[in-house]
Amino acid sequence: MVTEVFKMGRKILNISLPEELYAAVDDLAAEENKSKAELAREILREYITKRERWALLRSWGEQTAQGYNLADVDELETIIHQYRDTK
């Protein structure tokens, strides 16, 4: 889980960015009164957390599809969209 990863010791990550992206990060860090490193850590945490949540959602979809004897998740999505279109 993401929270376990961030409790461990620190490691240094050096990255290069295109000038435009660097400028955007620099501006955002200044706007939020954070260091660029702090902003990058926050963004990476959010990204990892979102990926984990999507993985859980996909897993739930697969389990639901199996529970209803559907061919696959795509069939479940079709049913969901058809239902939403009737509302």
N, CA, C and O of each residue as an XYZ file, in Angstrom:
348
protein
N       0.843     -1.180      0.000
C       0.000      0.000      0.000
C       0.888      1.243      0.000
O       2.008      1.211      0.510
N       0.403      2.297     -0.553
C       1.197      3.510     -0.736
C       1.702      4.074      0.589
O       2.829      4.565      0.646
N       0.911      4.020      1.646
C       1.341      4.602      2.917
C       2.554      3.878      3.475
O       3.386      4.506      4.129
N       2.683      2.569      3.237
C       3.834      1.819      3.706
C       5.097      2.254      2.973
O       6.167      2.329      3.577
N       4.988      2.537      1.697
C       6.130      2.936      0.889
C       6.741      4.221      1.423
O       7.965      4.359      1.436
N       5.927      5.152      1.860
C       6.417      6.470      2.249
C       6.920      6.528      3.683
O       7.436      7.564      4.101
N       6.788      5.462      4.442
C       7.307      5.440      5.810
C       8.760      4.986      5.843
O       9.422      5.102      6.874
N       9.253      4.479      4.741
C      10.626      3.980      4.681
C      11.600      5.153      4.605
O      11.197      6.313      4.521
N      12.914      4.816      4.638
C      13.942      5.847      4.537
C      13.856      6.596      3.217
O      13.122      6.201      2.310
N      14.594      7.654      3.123
C      14.548      8.489      1.919
C      15.636      8.114      0.941
O      16.728      7.700      1.332
N      15.332      8.260     -0.320
C      16.271      8.085     -1.413
C      16.186      9.326     -2.283
O      15.165     10.014     -2.291
N      17.238      9.611     -3.003
C      17.267     10.782     -3.880
C      16.881     10.360     -5.286
O      17.352      9.342     -5.791
N      16.025     11.144     -5.910
C      15.594     10.916     -7.279
C      15.909     12.168     -8.080
O      15.327     13.227     -7.845
N      16.815     12.045     -9.009
C      17.153     13.166     -9.893
C      16.428     12.959    -11.208
O      16.510     11.886    -11.806
N      15.726     13.974    -11.657
C      15.033     13.883    -12.937
C      15.333     15.129    -13.759
O      15.646     16.190    -13.220
N      15.233     14.977    -15.060
C      15.339     16.166    -15.911
C      13.961     16.431    -16.496
O      13.211     15.505    -16.807
N      13.648     17.688    -16.638
C      12.337     18.104    -17.142
C      12.521     19.051    -18.315
O      13.500     19.795    -18.376
N      11.583     19.020    -19.240
C      11.607     20.061    -20.278
C      11.454     21.426    -19.598
O      10.850     21.539    -18.532
N      12.008     22.444    -20.230
C      11.992     23.776    -19.617
C      10.590     24.239    -19.244
O      10.386     24.830    -18.183
N       9.630     23.969    -20.116
C       8.251     24.425    -19.855
C       7.672     23.754    -18.618
O       7.011     24.401    -17.805
N       7.922     22.450    -18.477
C       7.416     21.734    -17.311
C       8.124     22.190    -16.043
O       7.492     22.348    -14.999
N       9.426     22.402    -16.130
C      10.178     22.906    -14.981
C       9.620     24.260    -14.535
O       9.438     24.502    -13.341
N       9.351     25.134    -15.497
C       8.811     26.459    -15.168
C       7.449     26.336    -14.503
O       7.148     27.058    -13.553
N       6.624     25.417    -15.004
C       5.300     25.223    -14.413
C       5.424     24.702    -12.980
O       4.694     25.152    -12.096
N       6.337     23.762    -12.742
C       6.566     23.236    -11.393
C       7.081     24.341    -10.485
O       6.628     24.480     -9.349
N       8.022     25.122    -10.983
C       8.592     26.221    -10.210
C       7.507     27.220     -9.821
O       7.435     27.648     -8.669
N       6.667     27.589    -10.778
C       5.579     28.534    -10.502
C       4.585     27.972     -9.494
O       4.173     28.667     -8.565
N       4.201     26.709     -9.683
C       3.226     26.097     -8.779
C       3.782     25.971     -7.366
O       3.070     26.219     -6.393
N       5.042     25.589     -7.252
C       5.667     25.483     -5.928
C       5.673     26.845     -5.229
O       5.380     26.940     -4.037
N       6.004     27.880     -5.969
C       6.004     29.227     -5.388
C       4.591     29.643     -4.993
O       4.375     30.219     -3.927
N       3.637     29.343     -5.864
C       2.239     29.700     -5.588
C       1.718     29.005     -4.332
O       0.955     29.590     -3.563
N       2.130     27.759     -4.128
C       1.659     26.992     -2.973
C       2.612     27.090     -1.784
O       2.412     26.435     -0.761
N       3.655     27.918     -1.929
C       4.631     28.122     -0.861
C       5.263     26.801     -0.404
O       5.385     26.527      0.790
N       5.661     25.989     -1.402
C       6.300     24.704     -1.136
C       7.596     24.649     -1.929
O       7.790     25.384     -2.897
N       8.469     23.766     -1.495
C       9.668     23.530     -2.300
C       9.273     22.664     -3.495
O       8.241     21.993     -3.475
N      10.100     22.690     -4.527
C       9.831     21.842     -5.687
C       9.861     20.369     -5.284
O       9.070     19.575     -5.792
N      10.756     20.002     -4.385
C      10.837     18.614     -3.921
C       9.563     18.210     -3.179
O       9.034     17.119     -3.389
N       9.080     19.088     -2.320
C       7.856     18.809     -1.570
C       6.674     18.672     -2.528
O       5.848     17.773     -2.372
N       6.592     19.550     -3.504
C       5.522     19.485     -4.500
C       5.605     18.182     -5.292
O       4.586     17.529     -5.519
N       6.808     17.802     -5.714
C       6.982     16.561     -6.476
C       6.575     15.350     -5.641
O       5.916     14.446     -6.154
N       6.955     15.317     -4.364
C       6.549     14.202     -3.492
C       5.035     14.120     -3.385
O       4.458     13.036     -3.464
N       4.397     15.265     -3.207
C       2.942     15.304     -3.094
C       2.278     14.794     -4.377
O       1.338     14.001     -4.325
N       2.769     15.252     -5.511
C       2.203     14.842     -6.798
C       2.394     13.343     -7.008
O       1.472     12.659     -7.452
N       3.578     12.827     -6.693
C       3.828     11.397     -6.849
C       2.950     10.563     -5.921
O       2.432      9.524     -6.330
N       2.778     11.009     -4.675
C       1.885     10.296     -3.743
C       0.471     10.229     -4.299
O      -0.161      9.172     -4.287
N      -0.021     11.361     -4.787
C      -1.374     11.398     -5.341
C      -1.504     10.480     -6.551
O      -2.509      9.786     -6.699
N      -0.502     10.473     -7.407
C      -0.525      9.634     -8.604
C      -0.571      8.156     -8.216
O      -1.374      7.389     -8.749
N       0.297      7.767     -7.284
C       0.337      6.367     -6.851
C      -0.976      5.978     -6.188
O      -1.493      4.892     -6.447
N      -1.521      6.832     -5.345
C      -2.796      6.556     -4.684
C      -3.918      6.388     -5.704
O      -4.737      5.477     -5.578
N      -3.964      7.254     -6.710
C      -4.993      7.133     -7.743
C      -4.858      5.834     -8.512
O      -5.863      5.190     -8.816
N      -3.628      5.436     -8.833
C      -3.415      4.167     -9.545
C      -3.894      2.996     -8.703
O      -4.496      2.059     -9.227
N      -3.632      3.043     -7.400
C      -4.087      1.971     -6.507
C      -5.609      1.915     -6.464
O      -6.196      0.834     -6.497
N      -6.243      3.077     -6.389
C      -7.711      3.110     -6.355
C      -8.304      2.570     -7.648
O      -9.286      1.828     -7.619
N      -7.706      2.943     -8.800
C      -8.189      2.431    -10.087
C      -7.995      0.921    -10.167
O      -8.834      0.220    -10.733
N      -6.898      0.415     -9.608
C      -6.660     -1.030     -9.607
C      -7.742     -1.735     -8.792
O      -8.243     -2.785     -9.193
N      -8.099     -1.155     -7.648
C      -9.181     -1.725     -6.836
C     -10.511     -1.682     -7.577
O     -11.289     -2.635     -7.526
N     -10.768     -0.584     -8.261
C     -12.016     -0.450     -9.012
C     -12.073     -1.465    -10.149
O     -13.111     -2.087    -10.378
N     -10.958     -1.632    -10.865
C     -10.921     -2.625    -11.945
C     -11.138     -4.026    -11.387
O     -11.854     -4.830    -11.983
N     -10.528     -4.317    -10.257
C     -10.694     -5.625     -9.617
C     -12.162     -5.844     -9.234
O     -12.712     -6.924     -9.449
N     -12.784     -4.817     -8.670
C     -14.205     -4.904     -8.309
C     -15.045     -5.164     -9.557
O     -15.965     -5.981     -9.528
N     -14.729     -4.469    -10.654
C     -15.470     -4.665    -11.897
C     -15.342     -6.086    -12.409
O     -16.322     -6.685    -12.853
N     -14.127     -6.627    -12.345
C     -13.918     -8.007    -12.794
C     -14.687     -8.985    -11.920
O     -15.302     -9.921    -12.432
N     -14.659     -8.781    -10.610
C     -15.390     -9.663     -9.693
C     -16.892     -9.557     -9.919
O     -17.606    -10.559     -9.887
N     -17.361     -8.340    -10.148
C     -18.794     -8.139    -10.396
C     -19.205     -8.817    -11.699
O     -20.245     -9.473    -11.759
N     -18.395     -8.662    -12.734
C     -18.685     -9.303    -14.018
C     -18.760    -10.815    -13.840
O     -19.663    -11.458    -14.376
N     -17.824    -11.386    -13.096
C     -17.835    -12.829    -12.858
C     -19.054    -13.242    -12.053
O     -19.655    -14.284    -12.316
N     -19.424    -12.419    -11.063
C     -20.582    -12.723    -10.217
C     -21.883    -12.751    -10.994
O     -22.807    -13.474    -10.621
N     -21.974    -11.981    -12.062
C     -23.177    -11.944    -12.891
C     -23.024    -12.791    -14.154
O     -23.841    -12.713    -15.071
N     -21.964    -13.603    -14.186
C     -21.692    -14.475    -15.332
C     -21.601    -13.705    -16.642
O     -22.070    -14.173    -17.679
N     -21.001    -12.531    -16.590
C     -20.797    -11.739    -17.799
C     -19.502    -12.189    -18.466
O     -18.614    -12.736    -17.813
N     -19.408    -11.957    -19.742
C     -18.226    -12.386    -20.493
C     -16.966    -11.696    -19.989
O     -15.919    -12.327    -19.844
N     -17.071    -10.397    -19.723
C     -15.910     -9.639    -19.281
C     -16.362     -8.289    -18.735
O     -17.556     -7.994    -18.691
N     -15.405     -7.485    -18.324
C     -15.699     -6.166    -17.767
C     -16.348     -5.265    -18.819
O     -17.172     -4.414    -18.482
N     -15.985     -5.446    -20.083
C     -16.581     -4.630    -21.147
C     -18.095     -4.815    -21.199
O     -18.838     -3.859    -21.420
N     -18.540     -6.043    -20.996
C     -19.982     -6.296    -20.987
C     -20.645     -5.589    -19.801
O     -21.747     -5.054    -19.927
N     -19.976     -5.592    -18.666
C     -20.482     -4.874    -17.490
C     -20.572     -3.380    -17.780
O     -21.570     -2.741    -17.446
N     -19.529     -2.819    -18.404
C     -19.546     -1.394    -18.738
C     -20.683     -1.067    -19.697
O     -21.317     -0.019    -19.568
N     -20.946     -1.938    -20.648
C     -22.055     -1.731    -21.585
C     -23.376     -1.679    -20.836
O     -24.213     -0.818    -21.107
N     -23.565     -2.595    -19.896
C     -24.803     -2.611    -19.102
C     -24.928     -1.336    -18.284
O     -26.006     -0.747    -18.200
N     -23.821     -0.910    -17.679
C     -23.853      0.328    -16.876
C     -24.222      1.517    -17.738
O     -25.059      2.328    -17.342
N     -23.609      1.639    -18.925
C     -23.913      2.765    -19.822
C     -25.350      2.723    -20.314
O     -25.999      3.763    -20.417
N     -25.846      1.549    -20.613
C     -27.240      1.431    -21.041
C     -28.182      1.853    -19.928
O     -29.184      2.524    -20.180
N     -27.868      1.466    -18.704
C     -28.692      1.856    -17.559
C     -28.662      3.373    -17.372
O     -29.703      3.994    -17.161
N     -27.480      3.964    -17.449
C     -27.367      5.406    -17.268
C     -28.112      6.167    -18.363
O     -28.663      7.236    -18.102
N     -28.134      5.635    -19.573
C     -28.823      6.289    -20.682
C     -30.339      6.319    -20.467
O     -31.029      7.157    -21.048
N     -30.857      5.416    -19.641
C     -32.307      5.391    -19.390
C     -32.706      6.384    -18.308
O     -33.893      6.649    -18.116
N     -31.744      6.924    -17.614
C     -32.036      7.856    -16.511
C     -32.062      9.284    -16.969
O     -32.294     10.186    -16.164
